[in-house]
Amino acid sequence: MPSPGAIIFFDWDHGGTCDHVGIVERCDGTTVYTVEGNSGDAVKERSYAISSDSIMGYGRVVY
């Protein structure tokens, strides 16, 4: 389950490479809420089903 602050990686065209990234704002168990830049030339809050096949995975920065 993604946690706030994680990076979310998307593969929009299902070609096996990352096409876009965002930052996880929160997750309620079924929906992940994100903040993304370059979303229609703006920064936007978006939401996706956690089971979306466009989500490649999640990452966290470790210090």
Summary of the structure (lengths in Angstrom):
residues: 63
radius of gyration: 11.1
end to end distance: 20.8
largest distance: 32.4
contacts: 144
relative contact order: 0.31
helix: 0%
strand: 46%
